[in-house]
């Protein structure tokens, strides 16, 4: 006799097989707690970091990748004041400040409709959560849950927009040892049956614009690759400075104009120490080779023809480095903005791209460069041996 539990399992298996045959894959989040799947898009966390701004302020930084599941362009915006992170000690972090949201527009009394995803396209947004410790003895947690709200922005006649459906998104399972896609929730069989039976059509696979290269970021119409990363100490070792030289390549079929969004550059080392573009209240002088968007001013000098590459250099500093332990690897974030020059010669500020590089280390060569150097050395040694020269 087949028990009720066995019958339930058989039904679940049958439905899973039927759904897999009909749709080609399961829910794109596959029970992951660091991923959310809604009707029109999926949202998954690709980077999670904790860091210290000063002795009384702790930060949580998350990068969320949104992918359009529909067959039409999808416009999304972050609902202001909806971002909250809590740790396992009950401490509450909130998204706060002008630099806290990158890559996606915010929705408050007005809204910014620039975060547009074409069918199947994926793009990143970055959120910074702040916790100001009430006292030096406050106990900080080690595990975190994160939530935020995203709302659709629908185009209507006359080049106007109307706010659409709002989605409350939650991510869980962040802490020591977390890796993207590595956080999986348990799920009752009955819920799994219902979920598989309602599995959406499969998403188109994301294209790796970096072709497997490390220290590279694909942003849709362009690719940003780290050409050189160096560290140094200055000011009698009081300052620890990072310098990143990047190559930006236009991979689209149209000319594009890019600029750096002032004060958006920053980094965190593997010890949780923060590096900054400069000092709050001053002008951002940390970049060279590319124009900036600063206040109402936008410099359109960085123009790339299809297939063209240009370089820019970014500098970051940690001001309290003297006598303190220095990290060995860094994650760097910056925001690039797409510009458009109108016939009236005015400059229109368009889409933002939250660019990020992980595991940067001083003097480390890309795998491809290292392999090429090794191959060159072997060839030189072979030629030298053949001609009999020392």
C-alpha positions in Angstrom: 0.0 0.0 0.0 1.3 3.4 -0.9 1.4 5.8 2.0 0.0 9.4 1.8 3.6 10.7 2.0 4.8 8.5 -0.8 1.9 9.4 -3.0 2.6 13.1 -2.4 6.2 12.6 -3.4 5.2 10.8 -6.5 2.9 13.6 -7.5 5.6 16.1 -6.9 8.0 14.2 -9.0 5.5 13.8 -11.9 4.7 17.5 -11.8 8.4 18.4 -11.8 9.1 16.3 -14.8 6.1 17.6 -16.7 7.0 21.2 -15.9 10.7 20.6 -16.9 9.6 19.2 -20.2 7.2 22.0 -20.9 9.3 24.9 -19.7 12.9 23.7 -19.9 13.9 24.8 -16.4 12.7 25.4 -12.9 12.1 28.7 -11.2 15.2 30.8 -12.0 15.8 31.4 -8.2 15.6 27.6 -7.5 14.7 28.1 -3.8 17.6 30.5 -3.2 17.2 32.9 -0.3 19.4 35.5 -2.0 17.2 35.7 -5.1 13.6 36.8 -5.7 11.4 35.9 -8.6 8.3 38.0 -9.5 6.1 38.2 -12.5 8.2 40.6 -14.6 11.8 40.2 -13.3 14.2 38.3 -11.1 16.4 40.0 -8.6 19.5 38.3 -7.2 22.3 39.5 -4.9 25.7 39.3 -6.6 27.7 41.0 -3.9 27.3 41.4 -0.2 29.8 43.3 2.1 30.0 44.7 5.5 32.4 47.6 6.4 33.2 50.3 8.9 32.8 54.0 8.0 34.1 55.2 11.4 34.1 53.8 14.9 30.4 54.4 15.4 29.0 53.6 11.9 28.7 50.2 10.2 27.7 49.7 6.6 26.2 46.9 4.6 26.6 47.1 0.8 24.6 44.9 -1.6 24.7 44.7 -5.4 21.4 43.4 -6.9 21.1 42.1 -10.5 17.7 42.6 -12.1 16.8 40.6 -15.2 13.7 41.4 -17.3 11.5 38.3 -17.9 9.1 40.0 -20.2 9.0 40.5 -24.0 8.9 44.3 -23.7 11.2 46.9 -22.2 10.8 47.1 -18.4 11.5 50.3 -16.3 12.1 49.9 -12.6 12.7 52.3 -9.7 13.7 51.9 -6.1 11.0 53.0 -3.6 12.7 55.6 -1.4 13.1 54.7 2.3 12.1 51.0 1.7 15.6 49.6 2.1 16.2 47.8 5.5 18.8 45.3 6.6 18.7 43.6 10.0 21.3 41.4 11.7 20.8 38.5 14.1 21.3 40.9 17.1 18.3 43.0 16.0 20.3 46.0 14.7 18.6 47.8 11.9 20.5 49.2 8.9 18.7 51.7 6.5 19.4 52.9 3.0 20.2 56.6 3.7 22.1 59.4 2.0 22.8 60.8 -1.5 25.3 58.1 -2.3 23.3 55.1 -1.0 21.6 54.1 -4.2 23.5 53.6 -7.5 22.5 52.4 -10.9 18.8 52.7 -10.5 16.5 55.7 -10.1 14.6 56.5 -6.9 10.8 56.9 -6.5 9.6 59.5 -4.0 7.5 62.6 -4.9 9.0 62.3 -8.3 10.7 59.4 -10.1 13.5 58.7 -12.4 12.6 56.3 -15.4 16.2 55.7 -16.6 16.7 52.1 -15.4 15.4 50.5 -18.5 15.9 46.7 -19.2 15.3 45.4 -22.6 13.7 41.9 -23.0 16.1 39.4 -21.3 18.5 42.1 -20.3 20.1 42.1 -16.8 21.7 45.0 -15.0 23.0 45.9 -11.5 22.0 48.3 -8.9 23.8 49.0 -5.6 22.4 49.8 -2.2 24.3 50.9 0.9 22.6 50.3 4.3 23.8 52.4 7.3 23.7 51.6 11.1 24.8 54.2 13.6 25.8 52.4 16.8 24.1 53.9 19.9 27.1 53.1 22.0 30.6 51.6 21.7 29.4 48.5 23.5 26.7 47.7 20.9 26.9 44.0 19.9 26.9 43.5 16.2 25.5 40.5 14.4 27.1 38.2 11.9 24.0 37.1 9.9 21.8 39.5 7.9 18.5 39.8 6.1 17.9 42.5 3.5 14.7 43.9 2.1 13.7 46.7 -0.4 10.8 47.7 -2.6 11.0 48.1 -6.4 8.2 49.6 -8.5 7.5 49.3 -12.2 7.3 52.6 -14.2 5.0 52.3 -17.2 5.2 54.5 -20.3 2.0 56.2 -21.5 1.1 58.4 -24.4 2.9 61.7 -24.9 6.3 60.5 -23.6 4.9 60.4 -20.1 5.1 57.7 -17.4 2.9 56.3 -14.7 3.8 54.3 -11.6 2.8 50.6 -11.9 3.0 47.6 -9.6 5.2 47.6 -6.5 7.2 44.6 -5.5 8.5 44.0 -1.9 11.7 41.9 -2.2 13.5 40.1 0.6 16.9 38.4 0.7 18.1 36.2 3.5 21.1 34.1 4.5 24.0 36.5 4.4 27.0 36.0 6.6 30.4 34.3 6.8 31.0 32.0 3.9 28.1 33.4 1.8 28.6 33.1 -2.0 26.2 34.2 -4.7 23.7 31.4 -5.3 24.9 29.5 -2.2 22.0 30.2 0.1 19.2 27.7 -0.2 16.0 27.5 1.9 14.2 24.3 2.9 10.8 23.9 1.5 7.8 21.7 2.2 6.8 19.2 -0.5 3.4 20.8 -1.0 4.9 24.2 -1.6 7.4 22.7 -4.0 4.6 21.0 -6.0 2.7 24.3 -6.3 5.9 26.2 -7.2 6.9 23.8 -9.9 3.4 23.6 -11.4 3.5 27.4 -11.8 7.0 27.6 -13.2 7.5 30.5 -15.6 9.0 30.2 -19.0 12.8 30.0 -18.9 14.8 33.2 -19.0 17.3 33.7 -21.9 20.9 33.0 -20.7 23.0 36.0 -19.8 25.8 36.7 -22.2 29.3 36.9 -20.6 30.6 40.1 -22.2 33.9 39.6 -20.5 34.5 36.2 -22.1 35.6 34.7 -18.8 38.2 37.5 -18.0 38.7 38.4 -14.3 38.7 42.1 -13.3 36.1 42.8 -16.0 32.6 44.1 -15.9 30.0 43.9 -18.7 27.5 46.8 -18.7 25.5 46.2 -21.8 26.6 48.7 -24.4 30.2 48.8 -23.0 32.7 46.7 -21.1 35.0 48.0 -18.4 38.3 46.1 -17.7 41.0 46.8 -15.2 44.3 47.2 -17.0 46.4 48.0 -13.9 45.8 48.1 -10.2 48.4 49.5 -7.8 48.6 50.4 -4.1 51.0 52.8 -2.3 51.5 54.7 0.9 51.9 58.4 1.0 52.1 61.2 3.6 54.6 59.4 5.8 52.5 56.3 5.5 49.5 58.0 6.9 47.6 57.5 3.6 47.1 54.2 1.7 46.2 54.9 -1.9 44.6 52.7 -4.6 45.0 53.5 -8.2 42.9 51.7 -10.8 43.5 52.2 -14.6 40.5 50.9 -16.6 39.9 50.3 -20.2 36.4 51.1 -21.4 35.3 49.5 -24.7 32.1 50.2 -26.7 30.6 46.9 -27.7 27.5 48.4 -29.3 26.8 49.3 -32.9 26.3 53.0 -32.0 28.6 55.8 -30.6 28.2 56.2 -26.9 29.2 59.0 -24.5 30.1 58.1 -20.9 31.0 60.1 -17.8 31.9 59.3 -14.2 29.3 60.2 -11.6 31.2 62.3 -9.1 31.7 60.9 -5.5 30.4 57.5 -6.5 33.9 55.8 -6.4 34.8 53.8 -3.3 36.3 50.5 -2.2 36.4 48.0 0.7 39.3 45.8 1.5 39.0 42.2 2.8 39.3 43.5 6.4 36.3 45.7 6.0 38.2 49.0 5.8 36.8 51.7 3.5 38.6 53.8 0.8 37.1 57.1 -0.4 37.4 59.4 -3.4 38.2 62.3 -1.1 36.6 64.3 1.6 32.9 65.1 1.9 32.1 68.7 1.0 34.9 69.0 -1.5 35.1 68.5 -5.3 35.9 65.0 -6.5 39.3 65.2 -8.1 40.0 61.4 -8.0 39.5 60.7 -11.7 41.4 61.5 -14.8 40.8 60.7 -18.5 37.0 60.8 -18.4 34.5 63.6 -17.8 32.3 63.9 -14.7 28.6 64.4 -13.9 28.7 66.7 -10.9 25.6 68.6 -9.8 24.0 70.1 -12.9 27.2 69.9 -15.0 28.0 67.0 -17.3 31.2 66.8 -19.3 30.7 64.8 -22.6 34.4 64.4 -23.6 34.5 60.6 -23.3 33.1 59.6 -26.7 33.5 56.0 -27.9 32.9 54.9 -31.5 31.7 51.3 -32.1 34.5 49.0 -31.1 36.7 51.9 -29.7 38.5 51.7 -26.3 39.7 54.5 -24.0 41.3 54.5 -20.6 40.6 56.3 -17.4 42.3 56.3 -14.0 40.6 56.3 -10.5 42.3 57.0 -7.2 41.0 56.2 -3.7 42.5 56.8 -0.3 42.3 55.4 3.2 43.4 58.2 5.6 44.0 56.3 8.8 46.4 53.7 7.5 49.5 54.5 9.5 50.3 51.7 12.0 47.2 49.8 11.0 46.8 46.4 9.3 46.3 46.7 5.5 44.2 44.5 3.4 45.4 42.2 0.6 42.4 42.4 -1.8 39.8 45.0 -2.6 36.3 45.4 -4.1 35.9 48.7 -5.9 32.6 50.3 -7.0 32.0 53.3 -9.3 29.1 54.6 -11.3 29.3 55.5 -15.0 26.6 57.6 -16.7 25.5 57.5 -20.3 25.2 61.0 -21.9 23.5 62.4 -25.0 24.3 65.6 -26.8 21.1 67.2 -28.1 20.9 69.3 -31.4 20.8 72.4 -29.2 24.2 71.3 -27.8 22.7 70.7 -24.4 23.8 67.5 -22.6 21.1 65.1 -21.4 22.0 62.8 -18.5 20.8 59.2 -19.2 21.1 55.7 -17.7 23.5 55.0 -14.8 25.6 51.8 -14.6 26.8 50.5 -11.2 30.2 49.1 -12.1 32.0 46.8 -9.7 35.3 44.9 -9.6 36.0 42.1 -7.0 39.2 40.6 -5.6 41.6 43.3 -6.9 45.1 42.8 -5.7 48.2 44.9 -6.3 50.4 43.6 -9.1 48.2 40.6 -9.9 48.0 40.0 -13.7 44.9 38.7 -15.5 45.0 35.0 -16.1 45.2 35.7 -19.8 48.2 38.0 -19.5 50.0 35.6 -17.1 49.5 32.8 -19.6 50.8 34.9 -22.4 53.9 35.9 -20.4 54.5 32.3 -19.5 54.1 31.2 -23.2 56.5 33.9 -24.3 59.1 32.9 -21.7 58.9 29.2 -22.9 59.3 30.3 -26.5 62.3 32.5 -25.7 64.0 29.7 -23.7 63.4 27.3 -26.6 65.0 29.6 -29.1 67.9 30.4 -26.8 68.5 26.6 -26.3 68.4 26.0 -30.1 71.0 28.6 -30.9 73.1 27.6 -28.0 73.3 31.0 -26.4 73.4 31.5 -22.6 
